[in-house]
Amino acid sequence: MFKVAGLNYARGRCSVLQDINFESDAPEIIGVLGENGVGKTTLMRLIAGAVMPKKGASITLDGLAGYALKSAVAFIPNLNWVRKRDTIAEVLDFYRAGYPDFNQERWNEVNKTLRLNEQDQVSALSKGMLERLIFALTVSRDAKVFMLDEPFSGVDVLTRRKLLQTLIQWVPEDATILMSTHEIAEIEPVIDRVLILKDAHIIVDQTIDDIRDNEHMTLEQYYVQRYVEDNWGIEL
Ligand SMILES: Nc1ncnc2c1ncn2[C@@H]1O[C@H](COP(=O)(O)OP(=O)(O)OP(=O)(O)O)[C@@H](O)[C@H]1O
């Protein structure tokens, strides 16, 4: 069981996340939605241990916390740590050394779709190719919690569809995946559940089946309805 409880985070005087609570029983794919700047990346950075929450928060995986939890979480927000001349092969070497749970077979399999050339320099990759690399590195670990932060925003539509369709096959069966995106319609067929963030809080934590069966709406319609008053005149 992956559990986030009493999570609060502020930047200076500005409260970014307030009283965030949710649990996940793997396997589960959770979409994390919300407007720009609402705190989706921050939530992932908090879970990854890249930033510290306010006192009183608890983030645990099967009772593990701190470093033990950190090593079971796969998250790469960017590749700022890569030196300018590094090739993908060199980044892979570094990554393998840093993460003993790196799964070479999975990398090979994922890269059949992503077609990354290991001799290419990372600094010369296009935005979309860089996103492919971040995605491949993230899912190639045998982690228990995977966090994909807008993984496909620069990836072409065909590759994106293929990645989404095959995501379930690539990640370990006992894992929870958190995936933030603005492409709501695209992820709906893939995710089990959604967390919608607004004004620093989780305003929706519901399964996709529940939204379909009880609200009789698509996820995007439900998102618009729950997010803005009068739907901002957006036709549902
Ligand atoms: N390095 C930073 N310095 C100051 N404030 C920051 C920094 N990074 C994020 N923030 C602030 O924290 C808040 C949450 O940002 P975050 O990046 O988590 O949002 P997001 O939901 O991921 O947004 P987007 O959908 O645009 O990617 C925003 O108000 C943002 O301005």
The ligand as a MOL file (V3000), in Angstrom:
LIG
                    3D

  0  0  0     0  0            999 V3000
M  V30 BEGIN CTAB
M  V30 COUNTS 31 33 0 0 0
M  V30 BEGIN ATOM
M  V30 1 N 11.5490 26.8690 -8.7510 0
M  V30 2 C 10.4460 27.4860 -8.3290 0
M  V30 3 N 10.5300 28.6710 -7.6880 0
M  V30 4 C 9.4260 29.3060 -7.2410 0
M  V30 5 N 8.1830 28.8140 -7.3810 0
M  V30 6 C 8.0330 27.6660 -8.0220 0
M  V30 7 C 9.1540 26.9260 -8.5260 0
M  V30 8 N 8.6850 25.7820 -9.0980 0
M  V30 9 C 7.3330 25.8250 -8.9610 0
M  V30 10 N 6.9570 26.9240 -8.3040 0
M  V30 11 C 5.5810 27.3150 -7.9550 0
M  V30 12 O 4.9230 26.2070 -7.3190 0
M  V30 13 C 3.5840 26.1160 -7.7820 0
M  V30 14 C 3.3130 24.7270 -8.3030 0
M  V30 15 O 4.0980 24.4960 -9.4750 0
M  V30 16 P 4.1160 23.1030 -10.2100 0
M  V30 17 O 5.2520 23.1480 -11.1810 0
M  V30 18 O 4.1050 22.0310 -9.2030 0
M  V30 19 O 2.7200 23.1270 -10.9870 0
M  V30 20 P 2.1470 22.1350 -12.0880 0
M  V30 21 O 0.7740 21.7760 -11.6520 0
M  V30 22 O 3.0850 21.0090 -12.3230 0
M  V30 23 O 2.0640 23.0820 -13.3480 0
M  V30 24 P 2.1240 22.7960 -14.9540 0
M  V30 25 O 0.8250 22.1260 -15.3330 0
M  V30 26 O 2.2200 24.1820 -15.5310 0
M  V30 27 O 3.3280 21.9650 -15.2240 0
M  V30 28 C 3.3870 27.2280 -8.8180 0
M  V30 29 O 2.7440 28.2930 -8.2000 0
M  V30 30 C 4.7800 27.5900 -9.2240 0
M  V30 31 O 4.8410 28.9530 -9.5850 0
M  V30 END ATOM
M  V30 BEGIN BOND
M  V30 1 1 1 2
M  V30 2 1 2 3
M  V30 3 2 2 7
M  V30 4 2 3 4
M  V30 5 1 4 5
M  V30 6 2 5 6
M  V30 7 1 6 7
M  V30 8 1 6 10
M  V30 9 1 7 8
M  V30 10 2 8 9
M  V30 11 1 9 10
M  V30 12 1 10 11
M  V30 13 1 11 12
M  V30 14 1 11 30
M  V30 15 1 12 13
M  V30 16 1 13 14
M  V30 17 1 13 28
M  V30 18 1 14 15
M  V30 19 1 15 16
M  V30 20 2 16 17
M  V30 21 1 16 18
M  V30 22 1 16 19
M  V30 23 1 19 20
M  V30 24 2 20 21
M  V30 25 1 20 22
M  V30 26 1 20 23
M  V30 27 1 23 24
M  V30 28 2 24 25
M  V30 29 1 24 26
M  V30 30 1 24 27
M  V30 31 1 28 29
M  V30 32 1 28 30
M  V30 33 1 30 31
M  V30 END BOND
M  V30 END CTAB
M  END
